[in-house]
């Protein structure tokens, strides 16, 4: 039997293997935010940057395939059962999520904070697990919430866990998405990389939201997938010193413990 030819993914969207229509369809599926159920074709066009006729053609296919639902009364679209089933399968197969939850809850209770596990989705970090304390002031984000890779401690932790080529490719996408803010964004990311190398965690104070601060850390699994964790809350309660001297080191220690479980599971 002949050897299977290795596929080089470095070319990205420039490769002749890249199917633009499929990518556009996936962009449509990713257009919804947390707690959003129905979107119009106009809203989908605005969020994806695709023309409305293209939205209509792709949405038709997604409805027929069960990945979207269409309301005849309003003309709006919602996620379909096939997409929900796909998401449930993905999350249920994330073994680290089940292992990490008690450790995350302990950290949340100790600091009256929000502790989350996330994966990358485009230029966002997507929460797939979240633990909060019973304190009313803990951060109110939940599973399905998104944070920008470029501006959050979780996103910076993800970047830190990538190899140099992967990081440069993603940084190029971030730069193209917001050229105006790129110099400040680049400086903040470089600061986070240096901090991670020295302390084992990233820290962003008043980054993606003016009153939100947090720390982040990441695990790169044997299959190359990167999962990230953060601890966050109001900047008025979680100041730089508390994050730097207490919460950040605790998060880094938690991630080290979880890494040992990942190594055992992979072996």
KOLVO-44654 format. One line per field, with one value per residue (C-alpha): y, z, x. Coordinates in Angstrom, 3 decimals. Example, Ala and Ser with C-alpha at 12.3 -4.5 7.8 and 13.67 -1.06 7.14 Angstrom:
Y -4.500,-1.060;
Z 7.800,7.140;
X 12.300,13.670;
This chain:
Y 0.000,3.516,5.968,8.531,11.948,14.428,17.561,20.879,23.278,26.176,27.696,28.301,29.922,30.372,26.623,25.163,22.633,25.428,25.367,28.955,28.084,25.756,28.413,30.951,28.535,28.006,31.794,31.955,29.279,31.218,34.526,34.046,35.494,34.196,34.190,35.033,32.731,34.308,36.458,38.041,37.634,41.320,40.705,37.656,39.641,42.413,40.053,37.855,40.492,38.352,39.682,38.929,36.743,34.607,34.419,33.255,30.452,29.178,29.471,27.401,24.574,24.807,24.655,21.585,19.904,20.661,23.062,26.052,26.524,29.071,30.860,31.412,33.989,36.257,35.155,34.750,31.942,29.960,27.129,23.722,20.365,19.024,21.849,21.430,17.695,18.426,20.855,18.453,15.709,17.987,19.216,15.752,14.445,17.118,14.899,17.673,19.580,16.909,16.560,20.301,21.275,20.544,22.375,25.321,25.450,25.414,28.389,30.223,29.735,30.739,34.130,34.757,34.785,33.378,30.555,29.373,26.885,27.969,26.977,29.200,29.932,32.284,35.419,34.678,32.411,30.398,29.311,25.575,25.376,27.974,27.889,30.759,31.352,32.171,35.769,38.219,40.157,37.283,37.788,36.874,35.201,31.623,28.710,30.034,33.455,34.815,36.916,38.456,36.572,39.861,41.603,38.970,37.066,33.817,34.775,35.778,32.449,30.658,32.574,31.676,27.958,27.988,27.306,30.239,29.574,29.095,32.237,34.371,33.162,34.015,37.366,38.138,37.505,39.744,42.513,42.351,42.442,45.692,47.549,50.757,49.203,46.781,48.685,48.762,45.208,43.919,45.583,44.102,40.614,40.841,41.923,38.914,36.543,37.827,37.569,34.005,32.904,34.325,33.510,30.817,32.900,35.955,38.995,41.628,44.523,46.481,44.981,43.859,45.559,48.662,47.119,43.531,42.084,38.545,36.025,33.167,29.934,27.195,23.521,22.159,18.560,15.760,16.070,19.729,21.169,24.043,24.537,27.662,28.750,32.126,33.671,37.020,39.580,43.268,45.324,47.197,43.929,42.139,44.599,44.070,43.099,40.458,38.964,39.063,37.778,35.467,34.485,34.141,31.751,29.708,29.381,28.378,25.680,24.386,24.108,22.207,19.680,19.307,18.875,15.783,14.275,15.057,13.326,10.216,10.143,10.540,7.667;
Z 0.000,-0.767,1.985,2.843,1.654,4.474,4.097,4.753,6.469,6.519,3.331,5.094,2.943,0.060,-0.564,-3.563,-1.045,0.796,0.089,0.332,0.222,3.210,5.145,4.444,5.651,8.877,9.270,9.187,11.877,14.067,13.745,16.814,20.184,23.652,24.379,20.747,19.132,15.897,13.390,10.142,6.844,7.128,10.526,9.192,6.226,8.491,10.911,8.281,5.654,3.016,0.442,1.196,-1.942,-0.724,2.729,1.147,-0.856,1.984,4.569,2.336,2.296,6.054,6.690,4.457,6.230,9.649,10.826,10.727,11.239,9.319,10.543,7.752,9.895,10.543,7.895,10.622,11.198,14.309,14.998,14.068,15.815,13.767,14.967,18.576,18.417,16.955,19.762,22.461,20.996,20.915,24.482,25.863,24.259,25.972,28.837,30.415,30.999,33.360,35.156,35.545,36.881,40.623,40.540,38.780,41.281,44.206,42.724,42.039,45.630,47.104,45.370,44.673,41.015,37.636,36.405,32.829,30.328,26.704,23.193,20.209,17.652,14.961,16.658,19.843,22.839,23.414,26.918,27.081,30.890,33.604,37.392,39.593,43.288,44.931,45.402,43.533,42.237,40.336,36.564,34.828,31.689,30.966,28.572,25.020,25.923,23.747,24.548,21.956,21.540,21.118,24.261,26.943,29.367,28.067,24.474,25.350,27.150,24.001,21.958,24.452,24.060,20.260,18.477,16.712,13.252,14.562,16.676,13.784,11.545,14.142,14.913,11.192,11.254,14.311,12.628,9.475,11.519,13.303,11.750,13.649,17.092,16.088,17.567,21.049,20.694,19.608,22.558,25.022,23.559,23.683,27.330,28.036,26.333,28.487,31.622,30.773,30.241,33.635,35.753,33.903,33.378,31.495,32.985,31.392,33.455,31.922,28.478,26.444,28.963,30.993,34.327,33.791,34.803,34.723,34.459,31.989,31.476,28.851,28.238,24.909,24.627,22.869,19.805,19.456,20.689,23.141,25.969,28.082,31.536,33.071,36.374,36.083,37.662,38.277,38.068,41.175,43.159,41.257,41.235,39.635,42.879,43.813,40.325,40.173,43.627,44.476,41.880,38.922,40.708,41.963,38.401,37.129,39.813,38.930,35.268,36.188,38.105,35.161,32.765,34.730,34.164,30.449,30.173,31.934,29.758,26.545,27.542;
X 0.000,1.186,1.983,-0.661,0.451,0.881,-1.227,0.512,-1.892,0.569,-0.903,-4.200,-6.892,-4.424,-4.274,-6.186,-7.573,-9.393,-13.157,-14.362,-18.071,-17.673,-15.748,-18.493,-21.145,-19.222,-18.928,-22.727,-23.036,-20.591,-22.457,-24.666,-23.713,-24.608,-28.357,-29.220,-31.787,-33.042,-31.122,-32.264,-30.408,-29.441,-27.858,-26.038,-24.742,-23.476,-21.739,-20.096,-19.373,-21.090,-23.605,-27.253,-27.691,-24.773,-26.351,-29.627,-27.958,-25.795,-28.562,-30.856,-28.298,-27.773,-31.521,-31.937,-28.990,-30.489,-27.783,-30.154,-33.881,-35.964,-39.082,-41.618,-43.416,-40.399,-37.900,-35.276,-32.792,-31.799,-29.374,-30.741,-30.697,-27.767,-25.528,-26.662,-25.902,-22.470,-21.689,-22.839,-20.635,-17.589,-18.001,-18.750,-15.553,-13.457,-12.298,-10.290,-13.527,-14.820,-11.489,-10.995,-14.401,-13.838,-10.501,-12.126,-14.983,-12.545,-10.690,-13.962,-15.156,-11.811,-11.754,-15.470,-14.520,-15.491,-13.238,-13.658,-12.282,-12.185,-11.191,-10.464,-13.158,-11.875,-10.582,-12.534,-12.124,-15.285,-16.280,-17.078,-17.111,-17.637,-17.613,-18.747,-18.964,-22.265,-21.098,-23.370,-20.368,-18.758,-18.444,-21.705,-20.324,-21.407,-20.851,-21.026,-19.623,-16.828,-13.776,-11.449,-8.176,-6.328,-7.553,-8.167,-5.949,-7.462,-6.682,-3.128,-2.650,-3.785,-1.214,1.501,0.805,1.187,4.442,6.111,4.623,1.103,1.371,2.608,-0.206,-2.851,-1.233,-1.410,-5.171,-5.551,-3.569,-5.700,-8.909,-8.014,-5.097,-5.857,-5.411,-2.674,0.335,-1.260,-2.543,0.864,2.579,0.053,0.495,4.291,4.043,1.821,4.273,7.128,4.982,3.938,7.544,8.514,5.441,3.473,0.331,-0.905,-2.591,-4.829,-6.178,-9.078,-8.505,-11.531,-13.866,-12.980,-13.965,-12.814,-9.454,-8.171,-5.373,-5.019,-3.083,-3.178,-2.493,-1.309,-2.461,-0.587,-2.845,-1.854,-5.141,-4.853,-7.335,-7.231,-8.336,-8.967,-9.951,-11.680,-13.881,-14.406,-11.212,-12.318,-12.093,-9.345,-6.474,-3.100,-1.353,-3.948,-3.808,-0.013,0.818,-2.079,-4.674,-2.284,0.110,-2.858,-4.184,-0.727,-0.511,-3.968,-2.995,0.187,-1.922,-4.311,-1.378,-0.332,-3.794,-3.546,-0.153,-1.460,-4.587,-2.551,-0.290;
